[in-house]
Amino acid sequence: MQVKEQVFGHLPDGQEVTAYTLVNDNQTAVTALTYGATWQSFRVIKAGQSHELLVNFDQLSDYVGQPFHVGHTIGPVGGRLSQVAYQFDGEAFKLTPNDGPNILHSGINGFDRVNWQASVTQDAHQVAVHFTHTFVTEFPGELRAEVTYTLDEADRVTITFSGQSTATTLFNPMTHVYFNFDGRQQDASQHELQIAAREHVAVDDAKIPTGTLVDNTGTKFDLETLKPISDARFDDAWRLADDRQGPAVILRSPKTGVALAIDSDRNGVVVFTTNPAMDSDQMTAVAIEMQTLPDAVNHPDFGDIVLPANVKKTYQVTYDLI
């Protein structure tokens, strides 16, 4: 196990952004950046060939201000919020909308907008980089957040999110990571996708959840077995089955044979298919966002994203090569 550390670039205000690359004995490598606690690279060896699994950029400038949030840690709240005004424990607060009248990925308060502090730990079996930052934003209180990327000798990547605030607030973080197992800017439409879910979230024309869960049977959302994405396009959330026996999500490329099993302790997954380069209509990226269902604070059946004052909450997502 080893850690490589190098300068990735400098922000407009002169802050240095560092890339930390975690490498195990199989030469599996995971790179994360201090800027946005961003997952920048996930490189694996299969059948003697090296494969980059993430859609990524080589230059820091491409990660700053880009609308697709490629690789960024999103928080304190991932996804859309249908309301901008809230009140907890008698304290009212209002968020600045950034998606029409709504909030997307926490708006101007996002985890992706800052350069985090970093530290490294390792032992004989795993290596990790820990990112920490204390946020004082439109959300109540001071939120101390931590995001940890861990790589072990079994090629498992674990991302751990923790948050503790001095006031009751909202906390639903996630990683906005995009995959393409065939290479950057390659057609990803033949990637196969499986989601352990029987229902998806109904949304309005602005992609705001209505509060209704819809049965997947007979629709493009029915992905309980591996199916090619093909010409389906998604920007949607699935309610993961509580009784699932395997991973929440499997993504596989028939071309390279690379397959990834993804699981978490959350109740939802958002899949977004797109082309971050915006240079053609070809779908080149599959974002898989493990989180509590979007807009949960406004829909009681969607899960609990309220973080009580002085209480620490921790969530995990795992990525396993299969």
N, C-alpha and C positions, 0 to 999 in steps of 0.2 A: 504494500500500500504506500502511496506517495501523494504529495500535494505539490503542484507547480503554481507559482504565483508570478504574474506579470502585469505590467501596465497595459490597459486596454485603450486608454485615451484620456482626454480631459474635457470636462464640461465647460460651457461658455464662461462660467465664473472662475475657471481655473482649477476646480476640484479634480483630483486624480481619481480615475475609475480603475479598479483592479479586477482582473480575471483570476479566479481560483479554479484550477483543474484538478479534480480528484481522479486518481488512476489506481486500478487494482491489478493483481497479478495476471489477469486475463487480458490486460491492455484495454479493458473497458474504461472509458474516460467521460467524465461529466464536468462541464465548465459552467460556473455561475459568476455573474458580475455584481459588484457592489451597487452599481446604478440600478435601481428598481428591483434589487434582489432577483435579477433576471437569470433564467435558465437559458444559457447561450448555446450549449452544445451537449450532445449525447452520442458518443461514437462507440461502436461495437465492432468486433471481429466475428464474421460468420463465413464458414467455409473458406477461410484464409483471406477473405476480402474485408476491407474496412468500410463501414457504412455509417454515414451521418444520419441520425434519425429525426433531427429537428430541422424545421425551417428556421433559418437564422441569418444574421448579418455579420460581416467582417469588420464593419466600422461602427464606432460608438455613435456617430452622428445619426446613423440609421435607426438607432434605438431611442433617440431623444425626440419626443413629440410625435412619433409615428402613430397613426390612428388605429392600427390593428393590435397594438399592445403586444407585439411579438415577444414571447418569452417572459413578459413581466409578471411579477407578483402583483396581484390585484387585491386591494383592500383599502379601508377596512371592510368594505362591502363589495363583493363581486356581483356583476349582473346589473339589472335595472331595478330602480326603485320608483314606484308610481306616485309617491308623495315626497314633498320637499320639507314639510314641517312636521316635527315630532316633539313629544314631551315624555320624559322619564323622570321619576322621582321629583316631580314638580318643576323640573328644569326644561324649558322649551328651547329648541334650536331649529334652525332653518338652513337647508343646504342650497347651494347655487346650482340651478339646473344646467345641464350640458348636453341634453339629448331631447330637444324640444322643451316641453315643460317638465321633463323627467330627469332622473339621475342615472348615469351609466358609469359603472366601475368607480364609484365614489366621486366622480367629477374632479373638481380642482383639489380635492383632499387626498388623492390617490397615493398608495404605497409606491407606485411606479414613478413618481416624480422626484424622488430623493436618492441621495447617495448614502447607502447604509454603512455602518461600521461592521467589521468582519473579524472573526477569529477562527482558528482551526483546531480540531482535535482528531486524534487517530490512535488506533491500537492494531493488534495483529489481524483483526477481522474486518475492520471498517475504518473509513475516514470521512470526516464531515467538515463542512464550512458553515459557520453560524453567522447570520446577519441580524443585527439589532438596530432599532431606531425608536426614539420617543417622539410621538406625533402630537402636536397641538394644532388643531384644525377647527373647522366648523362643527365637527362632531364633538360631543361633550367630553370634558376631562382631558388628562394627559394619558395617552395610550402608549404603553411600552409593548412593542411588537418584536417578535423574533421569528425568523424563517431559517430553517436548517435543511441543507441538502446533505444526505448521507449516501455513500456508495459502499456496498459490502462485497465480499469475495464471491458471492453467488450472483453478482451482477444486478442485484436489486438496488434501485434508487428509491429512497424514502424522502419525502418532503414533509417537514413538520412545521406547522404554524401555531404560534402561541400569542396570546394577547391578554393584557391586564390594564385596566383603566382606573383612574381616580374617580370617575363618575360613570353612571350607567350609560351605556352606548350601544352601538351595533357592531357586530363582528361576524363577517362571513367571507373570509379570504380565500383566494384560490390562485393557481398558476395558469396564466394564459398561454400555454405552450401549444405550438403547432407542430404536427408531424407530417413527414413525407418520407417513407422508407425507401423510395426509389431515387431520391436525390433532389436537390434544390431546383425548383421550377419545372420539375417533371410532372406529367399528368398523374394525379392521385385518384382519379375516379374509379380505378379498378381495385383500390384498397378495399379489403373486406372489413366490415364493422359488425360487432356483436355487442348488444347492451342488455343487461339483465333487468328488463323493465317491461311492465305490462301497460303502463300509462305514460302519457306525456302531458305537458302543461299547455292548456289553451291560451292563446294570446290574441290581443287586438291588432289593429293595423300598425300600431307603433311598437309592436313586440312587447307590450306590457301584459303580464299575466292577468287573466280574468278571475282567477281563483278556482277554475274548474280543471279537473284532471280527466283526460279523455282516453278511452280504451284504444290500444294500438292495433287491435286485430284488423287485418285486411287493409292496413294503411302503410305508407312508407316508413312509419315509425316502428313497425313490428320488426325488431332486429334481435329477437331472442336466440337466433342462430346466425352464424356468420353469413353475411350477404354483401355483394359488391355495392359500393355507394352509387356507382354508375352515374346517371344524370340527376339523381336526387340532390337537392341542396338543402342544407340545414342551418338554421340559427335558432335552435330549439332546446328545450329542457325535458329530460325524462325523469320520472319518479322511480328510483331504483327499488326493486322488489326486496322486501324485508326478509323473505325466505330464500333468497338466492343461495345456491350452493357453491358456485364458482366466483370468479372475479366479476366486478361490476361491468367492465368493458374489456373487449379484446379488439385490437386493430392488427391487421395482417396484410402484407404485400405478397401476392402470388408471384410477382416478378423476382423478388430477392429472397423470399422465404422468411423474411424478418417478421416476427410477431411479438406483440407486447400485451401483457395482461395488466390491467390497471384496476386498483381497488382503493377504497377509502372508508372512513367512518362517517361519511355524510350521506344524505338521502337522495342526492340528485347529481345529474351530470348534464352539462350543456355541451352540445356539439355544434361547431360553426365551421362550415366549409367555405373556402374563399381563395383568392389569389392576392396575397399581400403586396406583390410587386405591381399589381394593377396594370400589367402590360398586355393582358389578353383576357378572354372570357374563360380560359381553361382553369379548372379547379386544381390548385397546386398545394393546398394546405388543409389539414384537418385539425382544428383546435378541439381538444378534449379538456373540459373544465370541470373538475370535481369540486362540488360545493353543495351547501344547503340550497334548496330550490330558490330561484330568484324571487325577490319581492316578498320573502317569507314574513317579514314583520307586518305586512298588510294582509296576510292570509293565514289565519291560525293553524290550518291543517298542513301548512307547507314546512313547518319546522321552526325551531327557536334560534334566532340569531341575536337576541338581546344578551349583551355582556354586562352582568351586574357589576356595580362598583366594587373594586378591590378583590374581584374574583378572577382567577386565571383560567382561561379556556385554551385547550390544545386540540388540534386536529392533525390527521396524517393522511397522506396519499402515498401509495406504493406503485412502482413500475417494475414488472418482472419480464425478462425475456423468456419466451416459451418456444 
